[in-house]
Amino acid sequence: MENKSIGQIFKDSFKKSFFSGLWSCLKWSFILTLISLGLFLLVFRFEPETIKKYIKDPKDLQFYNDLRKKNGWDK
């Protein structure tokens, strides 16, 4: 076993904990992003009245209606 100074031990520990914490943060942000996207897509797919209430531009509303018809969501 090699002899390490207190400073070296602290430095190694800091590096390990920093990258471990960074990885954990990235992992959880990715998971929360997927959950948010999934909820948005559920509302987009199954709650057309909710979406239509917030679309103000008639062209965008027509695009949304055409998209629903094209994908067969209004059956």
N, C-alpha and C positions, 0 to 999 in steps of 0.2 A: 504494500500500500504506500502510495507516495505521500509525502508531506506537503500539505497545502496551507497557505497562509489564510488567516481569517478573511482577508480581503478577497482572495481568490474563491474561497468557499461561498462568500456572500454574492460575488459576481456570478458564479455558476448557478446558484440558487435563483437569483434574480432573472437570469436568462431563461431558465427552465420554467419558472412561474409566469413570466411575461408571455412566452410563446404558448404556454398551456392556456392561459387566460384569453389570449387573442384568438386561439383556435376555438375555444368554448364560445366566445362572443360571436364569432363568424358562424359557427354551427347553429346557434340559437336564432340569430338574425335570419339565416337561410330558412329555417323551419317556420318561423313566424311569417316570413314573406310568402312561403308556399301556402300557409293557412289563409292568409289574407287574400291571396289570388284565388284560392279555391272558393272562398266565401263570395268574392266578387262575381266569379263565373256562375255560381249557383243563383245569385240574384239576377244576373244578366240573362240566364237561361230560363228560369222558372218564374220570375216576377216581372213580366213585361210592363205592367201598369206602373210599377215603381220606377222603372227606367224611363218610360214615356213621360212621366210627370216632370222629370228634370231636363229633358231634351227640349230646348227652346227653338232652335233653328229648324224650319220645316224640311230643309234638305237632309239634315242629319236624322230627323225623324223618319223620313222616307227611306233613307239608307238602312236604318235599324229595322224597319218593317220588311224591307226587301231581304235583309240578311236572315230574319226569322223565317220568312217563307222559303228562301233558298235552302236552308238547313232543315226544313221540315219541322220546326219547333212549334208551329201553330196547329198541329194535327190534333 
